[in-house]
């Protein structure tokens, strides 16, 4: 069994926390004016982020790439919002 590097452990935990924080988007006050595509897209990114965190935790190569994709999508969404 391979040993998990501490940086991967920290990345997996942070990815899981960030993904969990993005899930309750529609339940937050002030989300009435936000388009449904944005709200549900955030929920989908949260779920996919949790899957990526599990992949990182298990040291799967797919987990690394999924984490990169989720982080790039989150960053592009943040840049579009301003």
Residue pairs with C-beta under 8 A, 6 or more apart in sequence:
2 59
4 57
4 59
8 56
8 59
9 57
11 56
11 67
12 53
12 54
12 56
12 57
12 63
13 53
15 49
15 50
15 52
15 53
15 56
15 67
15 70
16 49
16 50
16 53
18 49
18 74
19 45
19 46
19 47
19 48
19 49
19 50
19 52
19 53
19 70
20 46
20 50
21 46
22 42
22 43
22 45
22 46
22 49
23 42
23 43
23 46
23 47
25 31
25 34
25 39
25 42
25 43
25 46
26 39
26 40
26 43
31 39
41 77
45 70
45 73
45 74
45 77
48 66
48 70
49 67
49 70
49 74
51 66
52 63
52 66
52 67
52 69
52 70
53 63
53 67
54 63
55 62
55 63
55 64
55 66
55 67
56 63
56 64
56 67
57 63
